Amino acid sequence: MQELSFDGVFVPAALVWAAAAFFLSSFIGRVLSRTGFYAVVWHRALFDFSLFVILWGAISAIPYHLAFSRSWPL
């Protein structure tokens, strides 16, 4: 499990990625709300939760891919 250090305080990386996904999904939700997209969504809470999960997975996959990718020169 990865940990990030903020001034000597170790924080799980998953918590940092989840916070980033939360803020990004909140921003996207506000944009979608202003454009009227939620009028065609059946269940807004379920849509927002799935958007958060997808973003969290994508944000978490990027550092993992960069850390274990073979394309980096050794």
Buried (B, 14 or more C-beta within 10 A) or exposed (E): EEEEEEEEEEEEBEEBBBEBBEEBBEEBBEEBEEEEBBEEEEEBEEBBEEBBEEBBEEBBEEBEEEEEEEEEEE
